[in-house]
Amino acid sequence: MSGVATPGRKKAEKIDRLAELSAAHDDERGVSLWQEAFRRLRRNPAAITGAAILMLFVLVAVFGPFLVPYATTDTIGVREGLVKSGQGIIPGSSADHWLGFDHQGRDEFSRLVVGARQTLLVGVVSTLVGLAVGALIGGIAGAAAGIGGRWGRWIDTTLMRIVDMLLALPSLLLAVSIAALLGASLVTVMIAVGMISVPVFARLLRGSMIAQAGSDYVLAATALGVRKSKIALTHIVPNSLAPVIVQATLTLATAIIEAAALSFLGLGNPDSAVPEWGVMLADAQPYLGTRPALAIYPAVAIIITALGFTLLGEAMREALDPKLRK
């Protein structure tokens, strides 16, 4: 009978096997959502490419103005007689001026590098404006919907109808209207571009909070007698921010494009001496026939930067959303 495995021995063998598996994987500990997402991002070629583009863009924006060879307001081309815009003479690239001159004889490479800082500033500030206002509206609406009651439903319905009205308007038309009312300036562009992203952040955070309201931890906290307002602020809101942060990364790409569009329409910074890629596009419009590169350089810079934000944002969305994980 010694060769017959008893139930107790089978149980002991099963425990031994589990112990061996545990010892073999003792370095694998539980990780948080963000740690797991970071692991996935490190293995995603699109995320690496997007992060590399954005790192280069940030480095150029921060340190570029200190390293450019010429001042952005120095009309060196006119002073040396190389640029004669009235006659349509605008020289191209050379050993001393890598991208040539603009129509006023200023070094195009220096202006393109310095313009990265203004473009980054507009994109980041406008996204933060939209995120702050949209998260405030969406957080209040989501909390009100979770609390329930007549007043909760009334607050949620009122805020969402306002958001729906903003969503009904085309984004560029809304931005142009706001910029036209406030007057042309860099601050106006930031506010206008930020406001058109408010509805997206508001609805996204509200929907995420409503989805989180049915989670087990919310039911457990409610059963323990924790106030609903405290549950919403300390538990539901932090757990609902992941899709909002991903959307902010994607919004940065569209914010740069929309800010450039407003500047191209003449609603941006009226001082053309301050380089900004959208303003450079607008200034190059009369010279498309004689010097199309003046429009190509800032356009390519805008496209590459927006591509970097888009690649990183999409990769973050796949890493944080269990339904999209590969």
Summary of the structure (lengths in Angstrom):
residues: 326
radius of gyration: 27.4
end to end distance: 51.5
largest distance: 108.6
contacts: 1072
relative contact order: 0.13
helix: 74%
strand: 1%
